[in-house]
């Protein structure tokens, strides 16, 4: 289906605000799913994240395609729409696949690490790099403001104004150079600047012991400055549990004893900082409760 021919690129603020509106709608839809399936999803961390990802892709497959004339709810409110470079509306599968890149940083925030802090660290790094590249291209490539997903699917976001479709001013080689420069620079900074809470121990045995419990789905461990007054040097253990965030004094003692047994050097720290989480995470929205416990090393 052909689109009207009178279009040009949107203003700087229109596209980000349209995306924010769409994200709010997706989050609301996610909360509806959580409302009806909470008792089931809280036992399935991977499945709940997958459902959230599929919900996001499905939303944009419908609302950014020819089914709605390239206008999701956010785009409709901001009076912009999505077309390909030939002035045609995208097919649902194209619109859905195109949404993966812009949504990936949001999905990565909630992805399970399954006890691997290095994996989680690299996942966060990847998400941050992608955001930086995307919005760097958005700022540089004027007037078309084409991001990576637009280039892959030869699409453009437009608004009614003048004749013709906005064209990118950046060649493919220039985009590759920009992306490579950003990634190499961030990798170099990551090696030079230490993280505030980098773990100094390979905590795998402790993570494996905690994950062996049937009520624990994910474990994240960091060592750094955490605590009531943000000045205590503690070991921080975040546990995602299938039941509520309440744990007994005996369980708290069992976890802390396991940490000190496996890593005697931890006795030099101020104590343990234990965060218990329970609920559902759909990658794009969540509903969970948490409780923080402190075990002082007296």
C-alpha positions, 0 to 999 in steps of 0.5 A: 500500500502506498503512502501519501507523498508529502512527507519530510523528517520529524522534529528532534523531539517528536520521535523520542516522545512517540517512543515514550508513549508507545513504551507506556502502552506496552508496559500497561499491556504487560501489567494486564498480562501480569495481572492475569498470570502472576501466579504462574509467571513468578515461577518462570523467569525466562518465560516471563522475559520472553513473553515481554519481548514477544509482546513488544515485537508484536505491538510494533508489528501491528502498529508500525505496519500497513495495518495502521498506516505506519502510525503507532499510538505514539506516532499518531499523537505526534503526527509522524509515521513509518515508511520505507524509502520507496514511500510504502508502508512496512509489512508486519514482519518488517515492522516487528523485526525493525523494533528489535534494535531499539527495544534491545537495551530495555530488554537487556536490563531485566535479562536473567544472569543466572549467577554470572556477574561478568555476563550481566556486566557485558550485557549492560555494556552492550545495552549502553553501547547500543543506546549511545550509537543509536542516539549518536546517529540520531543527532548526527544524521540530519535531516533524516535522523536515521538510526540503525534499524532504519538503515537495516530495513531501509525505512524512515520516520516522516511527518506531513510537511513538504514533498519527498522523503527525507534522505540520509546524509551519512554513507554506509561506510561513515556509519560503520566508522562511527559505530566502530569508534564508539564501541572501541572507545567504550571498550578502552574506557571499560578496561581503564576505568574500574567499576565501583562495585567490581567483584574481586572474587570469582563468586561462582561456587557461592552462586552455584550453591544458592542456585541449587535451592529450588526457590531461587531463580537468579543470583547477582553478587557484587562487592562494593560500597552499599548499605544504610548510609552508602559508606559500608563496604559489603558483599551485595547478594541479590536473589530472585525468588519464586516465593515472597521476599520474606526470609527467616533468620535461619535462612539469612544465617545460612546464606551468610555462613555459606558466603563466609565459608566459601570465601574467608577473606570476606570477614574483612568486609563490614558485612553482607547486604542481601536483597530478596526479590520476588515477582514477575519481570516481563523485560518491558515492565515488572511487578515485584516486591523486595526486601533488604537485609543487612548482616553486620560482620561483628 
